[in-house]
Amino acid sequence: MLPKPYTDDAVTLIALPYLMGTRAPNASYQMARGPLELTAPDAAPAALLKLFDDVDVIIIDDADEPTAANTGGDYRLLPVGDQMSRILVQNIRLAATVLEARRAGRIPIASIGACSASLGMVGGIADVEDEVGMIWFDAHGDAQTPDTSENGFFEGMPVTTIAGKCWPKYRRKIPGFREIPEDHIVTVGLSEMFAHNARPAASMALGALVHKPVIEKFGFEGAITRALDDLGSRCKHVFIHIDTDVLDPSILKANTHAAVGGLTDKQVSRALTLIAERFEILAVSFASFDPAG
């Protein structure tokens, strides 16, 4: 939830109910359902109306496959039925929706099924000419590349893609997309890195890290304040991404990837207040909430 300084502004709440390019639940996850449940009238819209004067809801649920509008009629360019084609089309739609909200003077807050939709969020803030930073809350660094990944799972690569370290031609198909350099990124959480059953890639993360060793040394507020003050020396505008599994499972088991040692809701709320005190928040995305737990 965004802090009080934004009370008088208008919000566009965007739902992108897709995971791995499809709305259909699979054997492991039902995160594609999350955005629809969170944007139901008695959920996020009702909560946001306590803070904002004007909240509207847009659901992007008709971007299942590439169309002639995406390919000019040449479907060899974005093959129908391909996961990466679907993800790209959904990011293109999200970028346009975020940009339209911003141009209307509204704050875009998106509930997205998967972290890969953060690419569309970055494309949607193309109207800002100044340097932009990214603050990434997550139980994982999402900083693999095709060369470091053992399974090619694209959801493990959004931060490295945004930082310009992989998928160069793919990411630039999203209108307005521009890379955010690593020294403009702060990654907060990373609880799986320290879990007893951590996967090998859990140690991969980019930017300034606000995680267990730093938090133990400076305290949570001290750790994130240091990172934000350093980022503030390079930019005054930020995009915030919050993967819901950044929360400790005792607070909310957002999905099966949640790891013990995550943040509390009070810590996330305090972090957002500290961010709002230092930066203009351009857009916010919440990802990976699985209603099935």
C-alpha positions in Angstrom: 0.0 0.0 0.0 1.4 3.4 -0.9 2.1 6.0 1.8 0.0 9.0 2.6 1.7 11.6 0.4 -0.2 10.3 -2.6 -3.7 10.6 -1.0 -4.9 13.3 -3.4 -3.8 11.7 -6.6 -5.8 9.6 -9.1 -4.8 5.9 -9.4 -5.3 3.5 -12.3 -5.2 -0.1 -11.0 -4.2 -2.4 -13.7 -4.7 -6.2 -13.7 -2.7 -8.4 -16.0 -3.9 -12.0 -15.2 -1.3 -14.0 -17.0 1.5 -16.4 -15.9 4.0 -17.7 -18.5 1.8 -16.1 -21.1 -1.4 -17.9 -20.3 -4.4 -17.4 -18.0 -4.9 -21.1 -17.5 -3.7 -22.5 -14.1 -1.1 -25.3 -14.3 -0.1 -28.1 -11.9 2.2 -25.9 -9.9 0.9 -22.3 -9.9 -2.4 -20.3 -10.1 -0.7 -16.9 -10.1 -2.7 -15.9 -13.2 -5.8 -15.8 -10.9 -4.1 -13.4 -8.5 -4.6 -10.1 -10.4 -8.3 -10.8 -10.8 -8.9 -11.6 -7.2 -6.8 -8.6 -6.0 -8.7 -6.1 -8.3 -12.2 -7.3 -7.3 -14.2 -4.3 -6.0 -13.9 -5.4 -2.3 -10.2 -6.0 -2.5 -7.5 -3.6 -3.7 -9.9 -1.0 -5.1 -11.7 -0.7 -1.7 -8.4 -0.4 0.1 -7.0 2.2 -2.3 -10.1 4.4 -2.0 -9.1 4.9 1.7 -5.9 6.6 0.5 -6.8 8.0 -3.0 -9.6 10.2 -4.1 -10.0 8.5 -7.5 -9.4 4.9 -8.4 -10.3 3.2 -11.7 -9.6 -0.4 -12.7 -8.4 -1.7 -16.1 -8.2 -5.5 -16.7 -6.0 -6.6 -19.6 -7.4 -10.1 -20.4 -7.5 -10.1 -24.2 -3.8 -10.4 -25.0 -3.5 -14.1 -25.2 -1.7 -14.4 -28.6 0.0 -12.1 -31.1 -2.4 -10.5 -33.6 -1.8 -8.8 -37.0 -1.5 -5.5 -35.1 1.7 -6.9 -33.5 3.2 -8.6 -36.6 1.8 -6.6 -39.6 0.3 -9.9 -40.7 3.6 -11.8 -40.8 3.2 -14.3 -37.9 6.7 -15.6 -38.4 7.8 -12.5 -36.5 5.9 -13.5 -33.4 4.8 -17.1 -33.7 1.3 -17.9 -32.4 1.4 -20.4 -29.6 4.8 -19.5 -28.4 5.2 -18.6 -24.7 7.8 -15.8 -25.4 5.5 -14.3 -28.1 2.6 -14.2 -25.7 4.7 -12.7 -22.9 6.0 -10.0 -25.3 2.4 -9.1 -26.5 1.2 -8.8 -22.9 4.1 -6.6 -22.0 3.5 -4.4 -25.0 -0.2 -4.0 -23.9 0.8 -3.3 -20.3 3.4 -0.7 -21.4 0.7 1.2 -23.4 -1.8 1.0 -20.5 0.8 2.3 -18.0 1.8 5.1 -20.3 -1.8 6.1 -21.0 -2.5 6.3 -17.2 0.6 8.5 -16.6 -0.3 10.8 -19.5 -3.7 11.3 -17.9 -2.0 12.3 -14.6 -2.8 9.1 -12.9 -0.5 6.8 -10.8 -0.4 3.3 -12.4 -0.4 0.4 -9.9 -0.4 -3.0 -11.6 -1.3 -6.4 -10.2 0.6 -8.8 -12.5 0.7 -12.6 -12.5 4.5 -12.8 -13.0 7.6 -10.8 -12.6 8.3 -10.7 -16.4 5.5 -8.2 -16.8 7.9 -5.7 -15.1 9.3 -5.2 -18.6 6.0 -3.6 -19.6 6.0 -1.5 -16.5 9.4 -0.1 -17.5 8.2 0.5 -21.1 5.2 2.5 -19.7 7.4 5.1 -17.9 8.9 6.2 -21.2 7.5 9.7 -20.8 10.1 10.5 -18.2 13.3 11.8 -19.7 15.4 11.9 -16.5 17.4 9.1 -15.0 15.2 6.4 -13.6 15.9 3.9 -10.8 14.2 0.6 -9.9 13.6 -0.8 -6.4 12.9 -4.5 -6.5 11.3 -6.3 -3.6 11.5 -10.0 -3.9 12.5 -13.3 -2.1 14.7 -13.9 -5.2 17.1 -11.8 -7.2 15.5 -12.7 -10.6 19.0 -12.0 -12.0 19.7 -15.1 -14.1 20.5 -15.0 -17.9 20.0 -17.6 -20.6 23.7 -18.5 -20.0 23.4 -18.9 -16.3 19.9 -20.5 -16.1 19.7 -24.3 -15.8 16.1 -24.4 -17.1 15.6 -21.3 -19.2 12.8 -20.0 -17.0 12.3 -16.5 -18.2 10.7 -15.5 -14.8 14.2 -15.8 -13.3 15.6 -13.1 -15.7 13.5 -9.9 -15.5 16.1 -7.9 -13.5 19.0 -8.8 -15.7 16.8 -8.1 -18.8 15.9 -4.6 -17.4 19.5 -4.0 -16.6 20.5 -4.7 -20.2 22.4 -7.9 -19.6 20.3 -10.2 -21.8 17.5 -10.4 -24.3 18.5 -7.1 -26.1 16.4 -7.4 -29.2 13.4 -8.9 -27.4 13.2 -6.2 -24.7 13.5 -3.4 -27.2 10.3 -4.7 -29.0 8.4 -3.2 -26.0 7.7 0.5 -27.0 9.4 2.9 -24.7 11.5 0.3 -23.0 14.9 1.6 -21.9 17.5 -0.2 -19.7 17.9 0.7 -16.1 21.6 0.4 -15.2 22.7 -1.8 -12.4 23.9 1.1 -10.3 20.3 2.5 -10.4 18.8 -0.7 -8.9 18.1 -1.6 -5.3 17.1 -5.2 -4.5 15.3 -5.7 -1.2 14.6 -9.1 0.6 16.3 -12.1 -1.0 15.3 -14.4 1.8 15.7 -17.6 -0.3 19.4 -16.8 -0.6 19.7 -17.7 3.1 17.2 -20.6 3.2 18.4 -24.1 4.0 16.9 -25.4 0.7 18.0 -22.5 -1.4 18.4 -23.2 -5.1 21.9 -22.4 -6.7 20.6 -19.3 -8.5 19.3 -17.8 -5.3 22.6 -16.1 -4.7 22.3 -14.1 -8.0 21.1 -10.5 -7.5 21.8 -7.0 -8.9 22.3 -3.6 -7.6 22.6 -2.5 -4.0 21.4 -5.4 -1.8 19.2 -4.9 1.3 19.2 -8.4 2.6 20.0 -10.4 5.7 23.7 -9.5 6.3 23.1 -5.8 5.7 19.9 -5.8 7.8 21.7 -7.6 10.6 24.4 -4.9 10.5 22.4 -1.7 10.2 18.8 -2.8 11.1 16.1 -2.8 8.4 15.5 1.0 8.3 19.2 1.8 8.5 20.0 -0.7 5.6 17.3 0.6 3.3 18.0 4.2 4.1 21.6 3.8 3.1 20.7 2.2 -0.2 18.0 4.8 -1.0 20.3 7.7 -0.2 22.9 6.3 -2.4 20.4 5.7 -5.2 19.1 9.3 -4.7 22.5 10.6 -5.7 21.9 9.2 -9.2 18.2 9.7 -9.8 15.0 11.2 -8.4 12.4 9.0 -10.1 11.8 5.3 -9.5 9.7 2.3 -10.5 8.9 0.0 -7.7 8.3 -3.8 -8.2 7.0 -5.9 -5.3 7.0 -9.6 -5.6 4.5 -10.6 -2.9 6.8 -13.5 -1.8 9.1 -10.9 -0.3 6.9 -11.3 2.7 7.7 -13.9 5.3 5.3 -16.9 5.0 4.2 -16.3 8.6 2.7 -13.0 7.3 1.5 -14.2 3.9 2.5 -17.3 2.0 2.0 -15.5 -1.3 3.2 -18.5 -3.4 5.2 -21.7 -3.2 8.4 -19.8 -3.7 8.1 -17.8 -0.5 11.1 -18.4 1.9 11.4 -18.2 5.6 13.2 -15.0 6.7 11.2 -12.7 4.5 10.1 -9.1 5.3 7.2 -8.2 7.5 4.3 -6.1 6.1 5.4 -3.3 8.4 8.9 -3.3 6.9 7.5 -3.1 3.4 5.2 -0.3 4.4 8.0 1.6 6.0 10.2 1.1 3.0 7.6 2.6 0.7 7.3 5.6 3.0 11.1 6.1 2.9 11.0 5.8 -0.9 8.2 8.3 -1.3 10.1 10.8 0.9 13.1 10.7 -1.5 11.7 10.0 -5.0 8.9 10.5 -7.4 7.3 7.1 -7.7 6.5 6.6 -11.4 4.7 3.3 -11.2 4.3 0.3 -9.0 3.7 -3.4 -9.7 2.7 -6.2 -7.4 3.5 -9.7 -8.7 3.1 -13.4 -8.2 0.2 -13.7 -5.7 -1.2 -17.2 -5.9 -4.6 -17.4 -4.3 -4.1 -21.1 -3.8 -1.3 -20.4 -1.4 
